[in-house]
Amino acid sequence: MKCPQPTRVRYFVLASACTLAVLTYVQRQGFVAGAPYIKQDLGLNDEQMGYLAAVWLVAYGAFQVPGGLLGDRIGARRLLTFLVLGWSLAAGVIALTGQLPPGGWLPFSVLLVLRFVFGMLQAGGFPGLARVIADWIPSPERGFAQACFGPAPGWAAPWRRCSLCGSLMS
């Protein structure tokens, strides 16, 4: 039995995957861009800021494989929906920590937990997107798809600079 001819929908799916990769990078870099302000507003020191960066890396590294396994089990669409909503919510709650009293252990502890959760949720993003590519792009075209998808997070770098410059000017 012959497989049906692939439709053009796969290109929309690929564009959506690239867009999600860019958004992932932009959300991830939001904390980095705001770090000096977070440090000042919450009265954090350099050591605490280092821990906040490290806890994200630990969570991101620890949950890549489980995120990929979960995507294989429940499907990429369900996984990515849950992850995007979860990490967006975590990013929003991180922004609310500015309402905490500066100094002391409370703002640091809350940020530490939230950064871990944010890293844990973002860890499954790229394995889920790889599942999307595998499911939607025919095998002979996957090299092209990976070539489009792979550098997509780098496309966000100029946007980050523009948004940072815009916030500094306002």
Secondary structure as a PSIPRED ss2 file (coil, helix, strand):
# PSIPRED VFORMAT (PSIPRED V4.0)

   1 M C   1.000  0.000  0.000
   2 K C   1.000  0.000  0.000
   3 C C   1.000  0.000  0.000
   4 P C   1.000  0.000  0.000
   5 Q C   1.000  0.000  0.000
   6 P C   1.000  0.000  0.000
   7 T C   1.000  0.000  0.000
   8 R C   1.000  0.000  0.000
   9 V H   0.000  1.000  0.000
  10 R H   0.000  1.000  0.000
  11 Y H   0.000  1.000  0.000
  12 F H   0.000  1.000  0.000
  13 V H   0.000  1.000  0.000
  14 L H   0.000  1.000  0.000
  15 A H   0.000  1.000  0.000
  16 S H   0.000  1.000  0.000
  17 A H   0.000  1.000  0.000
  18 C H   0.000  1.000  0.000
  19 T H   0.000  1.000  0.000
  20 L H   0.000  1.000  0.000
  21 A H   0.000  1.000  0.000
  22 V H   0.000  1.000  0.000
  23 L H   0.000  1.000  0.000
  24 T H   0.000  1.000  0.000
  25 Y H   0.000  1.000  0.000
  26 V H   0.000  1.000  0.000
  27 Q H   0.000  1.000  0.000
  28 R H   0.000  1.000  0.000
  29 Q H   0.000  1.000  0.000
  30 G H   0.000  1.000  0.000
  31 F H   0.000  1.000  0.000
  32 V H   0.000  1.000  0.000
  33 A H   0.000  1.000  0.000
  34 G H   0.000  1.000  0.000
  35 A H   0.000  1.000  0.000
  36 P H   0.000  1.000  0.000
  37 Y H   0.000  1.000  0.000
  38 I H   0.000  1.000  0.000
  39 K H   0.000  1.000  0.000
  40 Q H   0.000  1.000  0.000
  41 D H   0.000  1.000  0.000
  42 L H   0.000  1.000  0.000
  43 G C   1.000  0.000  0.000
  44 L C   1.000  0.000  0.000
  45 N C   1.000  0.000  0.000
  46 D H   0.000  1.000  0.000
  47 E H   0.000  1.000  0.000
  48 Q H   0.000  1.000  0.000
  49 M H   0.000  1.000  0.000
  50 G H   0.000  1.000  0.000
  51 Y H   0.000  1.000  0.000
  52 L H   0.000  1.000  0.000
  53 A H   0.000  1.000  0.000
  54 A H   0.000  1.000  0.000
  55 V H   0.000  1.000  0.000
  56 W H   0.000  1.000  0.000
  57 L H   0.000  1.000  0.000
  58 V H   0.000  1.000  0.000
  59 A H   0.000  1.000  0.000
  60 Y H   0.000  1.000  0.000
  61 G H   0.000  1.000  0.000
  62 A H   0.000  1.000  0.000
  63 F C   1.000  0.000  0.000
  64 Q H   0.000  1.000  0.000
  65 V H   0.000  1.000  0.000
  66 P H   0.000  1.000  0.000
  67 G H   0.000  1.000  0.000
  68 G H   0.000  1.000  0.000
  69 L H   0.000  1.000  0.000
  70 L H   0.000  1.000  0.000
  71 G H   0.000  1.000  0.000
  72 D H   0.000  1.000  0.000
  73 R H   0.000  1.000  0.000
  74 I H   0.000  1.000  0.000
  75 G C   1.000  0.000  0.000
  76 A H   0.000  1.000  0.000
  77 R H   0.000  1.000  0.000
  78 R H   0.000  1.000  0.000
  79 L H   0.000  1.000  0.000
  80 L H   0.000  1.000  0.000
  81 T H   0.000  1.000  0.000
  82 F H   0.000  1.000  0.000
  83 L H   0.000  1.000  0.000
  84 V H   0.000  1.000  0.000
  85 L H   0.000  1.000  0.000
  86 G H   0.000  1.000  0.000
  87 W H   0.000  1.000  0.000
  88 S H   0.000  1.000  0.000
  89 L H   0.000  1.000  0.000
  90 A H   0.000  1.000  0.000
  91 A H   0.000  1.000  0.000
  92 G H   0.000  1.000  0.000
  93 V H   0.000  1.000  0.000
  94 I H   0.000  1.000  0.000
  95 A H   0.000  1.000  0.000
  96 L H   0.000  1.000  0.000
  97 T H   0.000  1.000  0.000
  98 G H   0.000  1.000  0.000
  99 Q H   0.000  1.000  0.000
 100 L C   1.000  0.000  0.000
 101 P C   1.000  0.000  0.000
 102 P C   1.000  0.000  0.000
 103 G C   1.000  0.000  0.000
 104 G C   1.000  0.000  0.000
 105 W C   1.000  0.000  0.000
 106 L H   0.000  1.000  0.000
 107 P H   0.000  1.000  0.000
 108 F H   0.000  1.000  0.000
 109 S H   0.000  1.000  0.000
 110 V H   0.000  1.000  0.000
 111 L H   0.000  1.000  0.000
 112 L H   0.000  1.000  0.000
 113 V H   0.000  1.000  0.000
 114 L H   0.000  1.000  0.000
 115 R H   0.000  1.000  0.000
 116 F H   0.000  1.000  0.000
 117 V H   0.000  1.000  0.000
 118 F H   0.000  1.000  0.000
 119 G H   0.000  1.000  0.000
 120 M H   0.000  1.000  0.000
 121 L H   0.000  1.000  0.000
 122 Q H   0.000  1.000  0.000
 123 A H   0.000  1.000  0.000
 124 G C   1.000  0.000  0.000
 125 G H   0.000  1.000  0.000
 126 F H   0.000  1.000  0.000
 127 P H   0.000  1.000  0.000
 128 G H   0.000  1.000  0.000
 129 L H   0.000  1.000  0.000
 130 A H   0.000  1.000  0.000
 131 R H   0.000  1.000  0.000
 132 V H   0.000  1.000  0.000
 133 I H   0.000  1.000  0.000
 134 A H   0.000  1.000  0.000
 135 D H   0.000  1.000  0.000
 136 W H   0.000  1.000  0.000
 137 I C   1.000  0.000  0.000
 138 P C   1.000  0.000  0.000
 139 S H   0.000  1.000  0.000
 140 P H   0.000  1.000  0.000
 141 E H   0.000  1.000  0.000
 142 R H   0.000  1.000  0.000
 143 G H   0.000  1.000  0.000
 144 F H   0.000  1.000  0.000
 145 A H   0.000  1.000  0.000
 146 Q H   0.000  1.000  0.000
 147 A H   0.000  1.000  0.000
 148 C H   0.000  1.000  0.000
 149 F H   0.000  1.000  0.000
 150 G C   1.000  0.000  0.000
 151 P C   1.000  0.000  0.000
 152 A H   0.000  1.000  0.000
 153 P H   0.000  1.000  0.000
 154 G H   0.000  1.000  0.000
 155 W H   0.000  1.000  0.000
 156 A H   0.000  1.000  0.000
 157 A H   0.000  1.000  0.000
 158 P H   0.000  1.000  0.000
 159 W H   0.000  1.000  0.000
 160 R H   0.000  1.000  0.000
 161 R H   0.000  1.000  0.000
 162 C H   0.000  1.000  0.000
 163 S H   0.000  1.000  0.000
 164 L H   0.000  1.000  0.000
 165 C H   0.000  1.000  0.000
 166 G H   0.000  1.000  0.000
 167 S H   0.000  1.000  0.000
 168 L H   0.000  1.000  0.000
 169 M H   0.000  1.000  0.000
 170 S C   1.000  0.000  0.000
